[in-house]
Amino acid sequence: MEACVFDLDGVLVDSEPVWEEVRRAFVAEHGGTWQADTQSRLMGMSTAEWAAYLSELGVRMAPDEIARGVVDQMAERYRDEMPLLPGAVEAVRRASGHVTLGLASSSPRRLIDVVLDAAELKECFAATVSTEEVARGKPAPDGYLEAARRMNVDPRACVAVEDSSNGLRSAHAAGMRVIAVPHPRYPPAPDALALAWRVLPGLDALTLDLLS
């Protein structure tokens, strides 16, 4: 393995509960109806994709206005408290001295930068990609392929660290060896988890032996 590509939401930062709270409240406030499967559908979507989806739920705003409003609220929540997952900073710093690191996230660039700056991890990554910057969000492989391109590494020589169904599918479709670190509140679907090369209970188990 030449490189390791991390997801952000649900892997390094426990943001999925925050995303759900913010978007659920936003939908209710603006006339939409949150469905039972809405959160699972949203996980992995790019900003443009989830904003359009919230519009389909009945939010009476243009998608670009929806995106701006939700991201503003997410940034405010992050300023109040950065919900880094246990072992996240240590795992990134441990890996950064041994393999090239990338990041492929469905978060908008603004929030990626807020998280990495707060955690003082920006210098650890050779490349960071938001799915805002590629044609398709997860489960399409675009974000992971772009991260590999920016690192000048063959995707087949990369390990990806993911938590969600769409993220696992995305990294696998890119040809990467996938390590799953499932989130207990949002576990991946069995068929997606079956794509993983290894399943870990947490980032403390992401050892250098696995990455080599």
Buried (B, 14 or more C-beta within 10 A) or exposed (E): BBBBBBBBBBBBBBBBBBBBEBBBEBBEEBEBEBEEEBBBEBBBBBBBBBBBBBBEBEBEBEBEBBBBBBBEBBEEBBEEEBBBBEBBBEBBBBBBEEBBBBBBBBBBBBBBBBBBEBBEBBEBBBBBBBBBBBEBBBBBBBBBBBBBBBBEBEBEBBBBBBBBBBBBBBBBBBBBBBBBBBBEEBBBEEEBBEBBEBBBEEBEBBEEEBBE
